[in-house]
């Protein structure tokens, strides 16, 4: 029997545990593998393997370079290989610890010559906005995966949510239409699979196996549907990310702002705080007049903004270099090519309840070059004050 691996993650720990319990109940021959990083302060990571009936084995993995996440990486593939060699396990459910991100773990598993058939983030819709609004460092929340972990609760949760093609949405009595709409707008391409409530690990609360012999539940189908690590990584790259579309329902709005003219670096820098706080979540790509060759990544959640270089725009590369660019990147650029600026553009997306769309658009427009500044040409643009150099550590 070949081993399939599904990764289940998310900061919503109760939702994650319920989802894993459902998978164990739904798929005969499945086991869950979990590394508890909460014990890292004592110098070890605790590993448990369990099935629908309870814990099958437990052990400890020592820290690697004083890093709990490194220990997880070192221990995960050998444990999965052991399950594969045993030949009795159909599905290995890798239940990630709270702040571990699925992208890195999916890539580790695939690099270990194992097959990832699904990546699922478990979500309680009622906790969506509190998580996205939480700008605390993971260390302050007791969720850091290493001493050097500088991530925040909000940006970690956003990446967990947006990387997974499947969202396991638990039945939450506290969730309302606004919560569910926010989830739909943040990740509109995701397959959202409802997961009935119940206490994690409670067999009485687990769903019955599919009534049709041989059929799988929707959650089990999603876990075994197949997963492409390279395509998932490309979908997160700012040059070709599948960003949300315009939407407005149940008090939640998504504004897609797309322009060709570059930003004035000083005016945009002065507006960063207002733009960052304007939405629960914003992301995308943009360009500055004084750095016309640099594709810049915008990533904001929890009132904090990360701006970083994502490499060159394709339009700035010599033709010979295009062969080294992934096809998906070339295809994305071709779909949005401008005769003068090539793939250079402003493509920013803001999603939030109570979004002030008009005010946000006016603020963004005010940060672009004026007609006179634009007409001055690129040589003049490059002489504008380099307001972002400190932020970009240039």
Secondary structure as GFF3:
##gff-version 3
##sequence-region A 1 394
A	DSSP	beta_strand	4	9	.	.	.	ID=ss1
A	DSSP	alpha_helix	13	26	.	.	.	ID=ss2
A	DSSP	beta_strand	30	36	.	.	.	ID=ss3
A	DSSP	three_ten_helix	37	42	.	.	.	ID=ss4
A	DSSP	beta_strand	44	51	.	.	.	ID=ss5
A	DSSP	beta_strand	54	62	.	.	.	ID=ss6
A	DSSP	alpha_helix	68	86	.	.	.	ID=ss7
A	DSSP	beta_strand	91	95	.	.	.	ID=ss8
A	DSSP	alpha_helix	102	111	.	.	.	ID=ss9
A	DSSP	beta_strand	115	123	.	.	.	ID=ss10
A	DSSP	three_ten_helix	125	127	.	.	.	ID=ss11
A	DSSP	alpha_helix	128	132	.	.	.	ID=ss12
A	DSSP	alpha_helix	153	163	.	.	.	ID=ss13
A	DSSP	beta_strand	166	170	.	.	.	ID=ss14
A	DSSP	alpha_helix	177	186	.	.	.	ID=ss15
A	DSSP	beta_strand	191	195	.	.	.	ID=ss16
A	DSSP	three_ten_helix	203	205	.	.	.	ID=ss17
A	DSSP	alpha_helix	218	224	.	.	.	ID=ss18
A	DSSP	alpha_helix	229	236	.	.	.	ID=ss19
A	DSSP	beta_strand	247	249	.	.	.	ID=ss20
A	DSSP	beta_strand	252	259	.	.	.	ID=ss21
A	DSSP	alpha_helix	265	276	.	.	.	ID=ss22
A	DSSP	beta_strand	281	288	.	.	.	ID=ss23
A	DSSP	beta_strand	291	301	.	.	.	ID=ss24
A	DSSP	beta_strand	304	312	.	.	.	ID=ss25
A	DSSP	three_ten_helix	314	316	.	.	.	ID=ss26
A	DSSP	three_ten_helix	319	324	.	.	.	ID=ss27
A	DSSP	alpha_helix	327	335	.	.	.	ID=ss28
A	DSSP	beta_strand	346	353	.	.	.	ID=ss29
A	DSSP	alpha_helix	357	366	.	.	.	ID=ss30
A	DSSP	alpha_helix	371	375	.	.	.	ID=ss31
A	DSSP	alpha_helix	378	381	.	.	.	ID=ss32
###
